[in-house]
Amino acid sequence: MSDVTTSPREVATPITLTDAAAAKVAELIAAEGASERLALRIAVKSGGCSGFQYDLFFDSEIADDDVVAEFAGVPVAVDARSAELLTGSTMDFSDGLQGAGFHIANPNATHTCGCGNSFS
């Protein structure tokens, strides 16, 4: 494993962050006040009522098979298994009265649950 300062591998990025999402993630990383550089890790885990659910968290370690990209200075890491399920996806952030938060538009999702937190 290497730290987040490792340069991204030359692999197609499975997910894109909008400017609004990158700005919000940068704000959240700054609020963490961590001594090491953090990346946003986007993963797909088994679970939820539709089979899979997204997992977003900050990570300071990058595995050799992770796909890493930067959006507006924000490093984003995706593990190889999740990358397959996220290909072509976009993550956005909205801060309105309805649906405030991060939202992932995934063209690979054939079904999403009523709560919007899981997909198949």
OpenMM code with the backbone's topology and positions (N, CA, C; nanometers):
from openmm import Vec3, app, unit

residues = "MET SER ASP VAL THR THR SER PRO ARG GLU VAL ALA THR PRO ILE THR LEU THR ASP ALA ALA ALA ALA LYS VAL ALA GLU LEU ILE ALA ALA GLU GLY ALA SER GLU ARG LEU ALA LEU ARG ILE ALA VAL LYS SER GLY GLY CYS SER GLY PHE GLN TYR ASP LEU PHE PHE ASP SER GLU ILE ALA ASP ASP ASP VAL VAL ALA GLU PHE ALA GLY VAL PRO VAL ALA VAL ASP ALA ARG SER ALA GLU LEU LEU THR GLY SER THR MET ASP PHE SER ASP GLY LEU GLN GLY ALA GLY PHE HIS ILE ALA ASN PRO ASN ALA THR HIS THR CYS GLY CYS GLY ASN SER PHE SER".split()
positions = [
    Vec3(0.0838, -0.1176, 0.0000),
    Vec3(0.0000, 0.0000, 0.0000),
    Vec3(0.0879, 0.1235, 0.0000),
    Vec3(0.0376, 0.2289, -0.0595),
    Vec3(0.1100, 0.3548, -0.0605),
    Vec3(0.0196, 0.4632, -0.0050),
    Vec3(0.0785, 0.5793, 0.0194),
    Vec3(-0.0069, 0.6851, 0.0720),
    Vec3(-0.0722, 0.7616, -0.0423),
    Vec3(-0.1575, 0.8557, -0.0088),
    Vec3(-0.2396, 0.9279, -0.1069),
    Vec3(-0.1557, 1.0125, -0.2013),
    Vec3(-0.0318, 1.0435, -0.1676),
    Vec3(0.0494, 1.1284, -0.2528),
    Vec3(0.1004, 1.0557, -0.3776),
    Vec3(0.0785, 0.9262, -0.3861),
    Vec3(0.1182, 0.8497, -0.5038),
    Vec3(0.0416, 0.9010, -0.6249),
    Vec3(0.1082, 0.9142, -0.7370),
    Vec3(0.0410, 0.9644, -0.8560),
    Vec3(-0.0621, 0.8634, -0.9056),
    Vec3(-0.1728, 0.9141, -0.9611),
    Vec3(-0.2790, 0.8242, -1.0086),
    Vec3(-0.2304, 0.7325, -1.1204),
    Vec3(-0.2848, 0.6116, -1.1218),
    Vec3(-0.2543, 0.5187, -1.2294),
    Vec3(-0.3242, 0.5667, -1.3559),
    Vec3(-0.2709, 0.5320, -1.4696),
    Vec3(-0.3306, 0.5700, -1.5967),
    Vec3(-0.4404, 0.4702, -1.6325),
    Vec3(-0.5534, 0.4828, -1.5677),
    Vec3(-0.6681, 0.3955, -1.5880),
    Vec3(-0.7904, 0.4853, -1.6004),
    Vec3(-0.8869, 0.4439, -1.6803),
    Vec3(-1.0089, 0.5232, -1.6939),
    Vec3(-1.0741, 0.5402, -1.5567),
    Vec3(-1.1129, 0.6621, -1.5256),
    Vec3(-1.1751, 0.6923, -1.3974),
    Vec3(-1.3181, 0.6383, -1.3967),
    Vec3(-1.3526, 0.5537, -1.2990),
    Vec3(-1.4862, 0.4944, -1.2975),
    Vec3(-1.5958, 0.5922, -1.2585),
    Vec3(-1.5618, 0.6976, -1.1834),
    Vec3(-1.6625, 0.7925, -1.1376),
    Vec3(-1.6064, 0.9332, -1.1496),
    Vec3(-1.6941, 1.0260, -1.1806),
    Vec3(-1.6575, 1.1663, -1.1933),
    Vec3(-1.7271, 1.2446, -1.0845),
    Vec3(-1.6575, 1.3415, -1.0255),
    Vec3(-1.7192, 1.4316, -0.9288),
    Vec3(-1.7521, 1.5622, -0.9979),
    Vec3(-1.8723, 1.6136, -0.9731),
    Vec3(-1.9067, 1.7460, -1.0240),
    Vec3(-1.8278, 1.8494, -0.9443),
    Vec3(-1.8259, 1.9720, -0.9922),
    Vec3(-1.7570, 2.0787, -0.9194),
    Vec3(-1.8167, 2.0967, -0.7801),
    Vec3(-1.9497, 2.0873, -0.7682),
    Vec3(-2.0164, 2.1028, -0.6385),
    Vec3(-1.9754, 1.9920, -0.5423),
    Vec3(-1.9663, 1.8682, -0.5920),
    Vec3(-1.9253, 1.7558, -0.5066),
    Vec3(-1.7799, 1.7715, -0.4643),
    Vec3(-1.6919, 1.8076, -0.5569),
    Vec3(-1.5501, 1.8238, -0.5238),
    Vec3(-1.5309, 1.9353, -0.4209),
    Vec3(-1.6052, 2.0450, -0.4352),
    Vec3(-1.5940, 2.1562, -0.3402),
    Vec3(-1.6397, 2.1136, -0.2007),
    Vec3(-1.7487, 2.0385, -0.1926),
    Vec3(-1.7985, 1.9937, -0.0620),
    Vec3(-1.7023, 1.8934, 0.0019),
    Vec3(-1.6475, 1.8025, -0.0762),
    Vec3(-1.5514, 1.7056, -0.0233),
    Vec3(-1.4272, 1.7793, 0.0264),
    Vec3(-1.3781, 1.8780, -0.0494),
    Vec3(-1.2619, 1.9557, -0.0067),
    Vec3(-1.2904, 2.0254, 0.1261),
    Vec3(-1.4107, 2.0785, 0.1405),
    Vec3(-1.4515, 2.1440, 0.2658),
    Vec3(-1.4509, 2.0441, 0.3821),
    Vec3(-1.5039, 1.9249, 0.3586),
    Vec3(-1.5085, 1.8226, 0.4628),
    Vec3(-1.3693, 1.7722, 0.5002),
    Vec3(-1.2819, 1.7572, 0.4009),
    Vec3(-1.1445, 1.7139, 0.4285),
    Vec3(-1.0736, 1.8197, 0.5118),
    Vec3(-1.0919, 1.9467, 0.4765),
    Vec3(-1.0291, 2.0551, 0.5528),
    Vec3(-1.0783, 2.0556, 0.6969),
    Vec3(-1.2056, 2.0263, 0.7176),
    Vec3(-1.2634, 2.0234, 0.8521),
    Vec3(-1.2074, 1.9085, 0.9358),
    Vec3(-1.1598, 1.8027, 0.8697),
    Vec3(-1.1007, 1.6887, 0.9407),
    Vec3(-0.9726, 1.7289, 1.0124),
    Vec3(-0.8977, 1.8233, 0.9548),
    Vec3(-0.7735, 1.8677, 1.0155),
    Vec3(-0.6701, 1.7580, 1.0300),
    Vec3(-0.6716, 1.6606, 0.9417),
    Vec3(-0.5798, 1.5463, 0.9496),
    Vec3(-0.4376, 1.5882, 0.9142),
    Vec3(-0.3411, 1.5239, 0.9748),
    Vec3(-0.2011, 1.5542, 0.9467),
    Vec3(-0.1554, 1.4926, 0.8142),
    Vec3(-0.2194, 1.3835, 0.7714),
    Vec3(-0.1844, 1.3223, 0.6433),
    Vec3(-0.2874, 1.3634, 0.5375),
    Vec3(-0.2485, 1.3497, 0.4129),
    Vec3(-0.3389, 1.3851, 0.3039),
    Vec3(-0.4450, 1.2761, 0.2915),
    Vec3(-0.5696, 1.3174, 0.2860),
    Vec3(-0.6809, 1.2222, 0.2773),
    Vec3(-0.7398, 1.2202, 0.1374),
    Vec3(-0.7876, 1.1031, 0.0979),
    Vec3(-0.8610, 1.0862, -0.0263),
    Vec3(-1.0038, 1.0480, 0.0085),
    Vec3(-1.0969, 1.0828, -0.0774),
    Vec3(-1.2328, 1.0326, -0.0650),
    Vec3(-1.2319, 0.8929, -0.1244),
    Vec3(-1.2701, 0.7943, -0.0459),
    Vec3(-1.2826, 0.6584, -0.0976),
    Vec3(-1.4292, 0.6339, -0.1271),
    Vec3(-1.4560, 0.5907, -0.2503),
    Vec3(-1.5917, 0.5542, -0.2915),
    Vec3(-1.5902, 0.4050, -0.3176),
    Vec3(-1.6732, 0.3320, -0.2435),
    Vec3(-1.6769, 0.1870, -0.2560),
    Vec3(-1.8206, 0.1397, -0.2717),
    Vec3(-1.8351, 0.0222, -0.3275),
    Vec3(-1.9645, -0.0442, -0.3373),
    Vec3(-1.9564, -0.1679, -0.2502),
    Vec3(-2.0482, -0.1793, -0.1564),
    Vec3(-2.0517, -0.2918, -0.0625),
    Vec3(-2.1811, -0.3700, -0.0812),
    Vec3(-2.1784, -0.4968, -0.0490),
    Vec3(-2.3010, -0.5767, -0.0483),
    Vec3(-2.3874, -0.5286, 0.0665),
    Vec3(-2.5169, -0.5193, 0.0401),
    Vec3(-2.6083, -0.4785, 0.1460),
    Vec3(-2.7202, -0.3913, 0.0929),
    Vec3(-2.8018, -0.3442, 0.1832),
    Vec3(-2.9165, -0.2634, 0.1440),
    Vec3(-3.0270, -0.3510, 0.0912),
    Vec3(-3.1416, -0.2930, 0.0678),
    Vec3(-3.2567, -0.3726, 0.0253),
    Vec3(-3.2515, -0.4113, -0.1230),
    Vec3(-3.1592, -0.3524, -0.2013),
    Vec3(-3.1498, -0.3873, -0.3426),
    Vec3(-3.0246, -0.4650, -0.3785),
    Vec3(-2.9360, -0.4929, -0.2822),
    Vec3(-2.8198, -0.5766, -0.3092),
    Vec3(-2.6859, -0.5090, -0.2882),
    Vec3(-2.6722, -0.3826, -0.3309),
    Vec3(-2.5476, -0.3091, -0.3142),
    Vec3(-2.5777, -0.1731, -0.2536),
    Vec3(-2.4768, -0.1185, -0.1841),
    Vec3(-2.4906, 0.0177, -0.1347),
    Vec3(-2.3559, 0.0879, -0.1452),
    Vec3(-2.3597, 0.2206, -0.1553),
    Vec3(-2.2381, 0.3001, -0.1656),
    Vec3(-2.1806, 0.3247, -0.0270),
    Vec3(-2.0493, 0.3305, -0.0201),
    Vec3(-1.9799, 0.3595, 0.1039),
    Vec3(-1.8795, 0.4711, 0.0729),
    Vec3(-1.8945, 0.5860, 0.1376),
    Vec3(-1.8067, 0.7006, 0.1180),
    Vec3(-1.7346, 0.7291, 0.2493),
    Vec3(-1.6024, 0.7388, 0.2441),
    Vec3(-1.5277, 0.7730, 0.3641),
    Vec3(-1.3904, 0.8253, 0.3240),
    Vec3(-1.3223, 0.8895, 0.4196),
    Vec3(-1.1884, 0.9408, 0.3946),
    Vec3(-1.0870, 0.8331, 0.4272),
    Vec3(-0.9819, 0.8262, 0.3442),
    Vec3(-0.8807, 0.7232, 0.3587),
    Vec3(-0.7437, 0.7844, 0.3315),
    Vec3(-0.6450, 0.7435, 0.4070),
    Vec3(-0.5092, 0.7942, 0.3860),
    Vec3(-0.4199, 0.6922, 0.3155),
    Vec3(-0.4705, 0.5713, 0.2925),
    Vec3(-0.3900, 0.4684, 0.2270),
    Vec3(-0.4529, 0.4253, 0.0955),
    Vec3(-0.3677, 0.4084, -0.0037),
    Vec3(-0.4106, 0.3685, -0.1373),
    Vec3(-0.3479, 0.2339, -0.1698),
    Vec3(-0.4298, 0.1372, -0.2075),
    Vec3(-0.3797, 0.0046, -0.2463),
    Vec3(-0.3255, 0.0098, -0.3887),
    Vec3(-0.2393, -0.0842, -0.4216),
    Vec3(-0.1785, -0.0871, -0.5541),
    Vec3(-0.2803, -0.1024, -0.6662),
    Vec3(-0.3930, -0.1690, -0.6397),
    Vec3(-0.4927, -0.1898, -0.7456),
    Vec3(-0.6065, -0.0881, -0.7417),
    Vec3(-0.5969, 0.0140, -0.6563),
    Vec3(-0.6981, 0.1203, -0.6546),
    Vec3(-0.6877, 0.2057, -0.7802),
    Vec3(-0.8011, 0.2580, -0.8226),
    Vec3(-0.8046, 0.3574, -0.9293),
    Vec3(-0.8141, 0.4921, -0.8587),
    Vec3(-0.7200, 0.5826, -0.8883),
    Vec3(-0.7138, 0.7116, -0.8212),
    Vec3(-0.7220, 0.8228, -0.9238),
    Vec3(-0.8039, 0.9228, -0.8949),
    Vec3(-0.8166, 1.0404, -0.9811),
    Vec3(-0.8295, 1.1623, -0.8920),
    Vec3(-0.8069, 1.2800, -0.9502),
    Vec3(-0.8239, 1.4041, -0.8764),
    Vec3(-0.9257, 1.4914, -0.9456),
    Vec3(-1.0112, 1.5535, -0.8654),
    Vec3(-1.1119, 1.6464, -0.9143),
    Vec3(-1.0989, 1.7740, -0.8336),
    Vec3(-1.0593, 1.8831, -0.8981),
    Vec3(-1.0406, 2.0122, -0.8319),
    Vec3(-0.9516, 1.9985, -0.7088),
    Vec3(-0.8453, 1.9181, -0.7209),
    Vec3(-0.7511, 1.8999, -0.6117),
    Vec3(-0.7916, 1.7970, -0.5083),
    Vec3(-0.9068, 1.7336, -0.5256),
    Vec3(-0.9555, 1.6335, -0.4306),
    Vec3(-0.9229, 1.4942, -0.4842),
    Vec3(-0.8372, 1.4184, -0.4127),
    Vec3(-0.8097, 1.2824, -0.4581),
    Vec3(-0.9271, 1.1890, -0.4270),
    Vec3(-0.9587, 1.1044, -0.5238),
    Vec3(-1.0678, 1.0078, -0.5092),
    Vec3(-1.0107, 0.8702, -0.5403),
    Vec3(-1.0343, 0.7745, -0.4492),
    Vec3(-0.9844, 0.6379, -0.4659),
    Vec3(-1.1019, 0.5413, -0.4751),
    Vec3(-1.0918, 0.4469, -0.5684),
    Vec3(-1.1943, 0.3439, -0.5874),
    Vec3(-1.1224, 0.2100, -0.6004),
    Vec3(-1.1652, 0.1111, -0.5207),
    Vec3(-1.1045, -0.0221, -0.5317),
    Vec3(-1.1454, -0.0862, -0.6637),
    Vec3(-1.0672, -0.1838, -0.7083),
    Vec3(-1.0883, -0.2454, -0.8399),
    Vec3(-1.2279, -0.3067, -0.8545),
    Vec3(-1.2776, -0.3740, -0.7512),
    Vec3(-1.4095, -0.4372, -0.7585),
    Vec3(-1.5201, -0.3324, -0.7724),
    Vec3(-1.5104, -0.2272, -0.6938),
    Vec3(-1.6107, -0.1204, -0.6996),
    Vec3(-1.6043, -0.0448, -0.8322),
    Vec3(-1.4828, -0.0324, -0.8876),
    Vec3(-1.4659, 0.0415, -1.0129),
    Vec3(-1.5527, -0.0179, -1.1234),
    Vec3(-1.5628, -0.1510, -1.1274),
    Vec3(-1.6450, -0.2167, -1.2288),
    Vec3(-1.7919, -0.1766, -1.2156),
    Vec3(-1.8404, -0.1633, -1.0924),
    Vec3(-1.9808, -0.1305, -1.0685),
    Vec3(-2.0094, 0.0184, -1.0799),
    Vec3(-1.9047, 0.1010, -1.0787),
    Vec3(-1.9219, 0.2459, -1.0832),
    Vec3(-1.8918, 0.3081, -1.2190),
    Vec3(-1.8429, 0.2297, -1.3139),
    Vec3(-1.8013, 0.2842, -1.4426),
    Vec3(-1.9097, 0.3706, -1.5055),
    Vec3(-1.8715, 0.4948, -1.5375),
    Vec3(-1.9633, 0.5886, -1.6003),
    Vec3(-2.0469, 0.6699, -1.5027),
    Vec3(-2.0250, 0.6520, -1.3735),
    Vec3(-2.1043, 0.7201, -1.2707),
    Vec3(-2.0574, 0.8633, -1.2472),
    Vec3(-2.1481, 0.9426, -1.1923),
    Vec3(-2.1185, 1.0802, -1.1542),
    Vec3(-2.1695, 1.1035, -1.0130),
    Vec3(-2.0857, 1.1657, -0.9301),
    Vec3(-2.1288, 1.2018, -0.7952),
    Vec3(-2.1467, 1.3526, -0.7895),
    Vec3(-2.2628, 1.3945, -0.7398),
    Vec3(-2.2955, 1.5360, -0.7280),
    Vec3(-2.3299, 1.5664, -0.5826),
    Vec3(-2.3303, 1.6927, -0.5486),
    Vec3(-2.3729, 1.7372, -0.4163),
    Vec3(-2.4755, 1.8467, -0.4353),
    Vec3(-2.5864, 1.8336, -0.3633),
    Vec3(-2.6871, 1.9402, -0.3649),
    Vec3(-2.7150, 1.9805, -0.2211),
    Vec3(-2.7465, 2.1066, -0.2032),
    Vec3(-2.7673, 2.1607, -0.0696),
    Vec3(-2.9009, 2.2342, -0.0657),
    Vec3(-3.0063, 2.1643, -0.1033),
    Vec3(-3.1387, 2.2245, -0.1053),
    Vec3(-3.2259, 2.1691, 0.0052),
    Vec3(-3.3499, 2.2133, 0.0058),
    Vec3(-3.4446, 2.1659, 0.1066),
    Vec3(-3.4807, 2.0200, 0.0871),
    Vec3(-3.4817, 1.9747, -0.0376),
    Vec3(-3.5151, 1.8353, -0.0659),
    Vec3(-3.3919, 1.7630, -0.1185),
    Vec3(-3.3569, 1.6543, -0.0548),
    Vec3(-3.2484, 1.5711, -0.1051),
    Vec3(-3.1102, 1.6296, -0.0882),
    Vec3(-3.0860, 1.7055, 0.0178),
    Vec3(-2.9523, 1.7602, 0.0403),
    Vec3(-2.8542, 1.6465, 0.0655),
    Vec3(-2.7354, 1.6565, 0.0070),
    Vec3(-2.6316, 1.5570, 0.0280),
    Vec3(-2.5695, 1.5128, -0.1026),
    Vec3(-2.4900, 1.4064, -0.0939),
    Vec3(-2.4243, 1.3504, -0.2108),
    Vec3(-2.5182, 1.2533, -0.2805),
    Vec3(-2.5156, 1.2578, -0.4131),
    Vec3(-2.6001, 1.1696, -0.4941),
    Vec3(-2.5137, 1.1109, -0.6056),
    Vec3(-2.5234, 0.9788, -0.6238),
    Vec3(-2.4482, 0.9114, -0.7294),
    Vec3(-2.5452, 0.8667, -0.8378),
    Vec3(-2.5204, 0.9151, -0.9591),
    Vec3(-2.5967, 0.8713, -1.0764),
    Vec3(-2.5137, 0.7609, -1.1414),
    Vec3(-2.5655, 0.6383, -1.1340),
    Vec3(-2.4916, 0.5216, -1.1812),
    Vec3(-2.5675, 0.4564, -1.2961),
    Vec3(-2.5134, 0.4635, -1.4181),
    Vec3(-2.5824, 0.4033, -1.5328),
    Vec3(-2.5875, 0.2504, -1.5272),
    Vec3(-2.5111, 0.1893, -1.4377),
    Vec3(-2.5096, 0.0440, -1.4239),
    Vec3(-2.6178, -0.0076, -1.3304),
    Vec3(-2.6813, 0.0806, -1.2561),
    Vec3(-2.7858, 0.0403, -1.1621),
    Vec3(-2.9137, 0.0114, -1.2396),
    Vec3(-2.9599, -0.1122, -1.2302),
    Vec3(-3.0828, -0.1504, -1.2999),
    Vec3(-3.2057, -0.1303, -1.2133),
    Vec3(-3.1843, -0.1224, -1.0813),
    Vec3(-3.2952, -0.1041, -0.9869),
    Vec3(-3.2415, -0.0324, -0.8640),
    Vec3(-3.3162, 0.0650, -0.8149),
    Vec3(-3.2793, 0.1290, -0.6898),
    Vec3(-3.3962, 0.1131, -0.5927),
    Vec3(-3.3663, 0.1161, -0.4652),
    Vec3(-3.4715, 0.1000, -0.3662),
    Vec3(-3.5438, 0.2323, -0.3434),
    Vec3(-3.6551, 0.2268, -0.2737),
    Vec3(-3.7352, 0.3450, -0.2467),
    Vec3(-3.6617, 0.4498, -0.1663),
    Vec3(-3.5731, 0.4084, -0.0779),
    Vec3(-3.5006, 0.5045, 0.0051),
    Vec3(-3.3841, 0.5672, -0.0705),
    Vec3(-3.3441, 0.5101, -0.1842),
    Vec3(-3.2372, 0.5642, -0.2654),
    Vec3(-3.0975, 0.5320, -0.2164),
    Vec3(-3.0847, 0.4458, -0.1171),
    Vec3(-2.9535, 0.4149, -0.0602),
    Vec3(-2.8916, 0.2869, -0.1134),
    Vec3(-2.9650, 0.2079, -0.1891),
    Vec3(-2.9059, 0.0857, -0.2425),
    Vec3(-2.9527, 0.0642, -0.3853),
    Vec3(-2.8818, -0.0266, -0.4560),
    Vec3(-2.9112, -0.0510, -0.5971),
    Vec3(-2.8747, -0.1941, -0.6324),
    Vec3(-2.9197, -0.2363, -0.7500),
    Vec3(-2.8804, -0.3674, -0.8017),
    Vec3(-2.8400, -0.3510, -0.9470),
] * unit.nanometer
topology = app.Topology()
chain = topology.addChain("A")
for resn in residues:
    res = topology.addResidue(resn, chain)
    for name in ("N", "CA", "C"):
        topology.addAtom(name, app.Element.getBySymbol(name[0]), res)
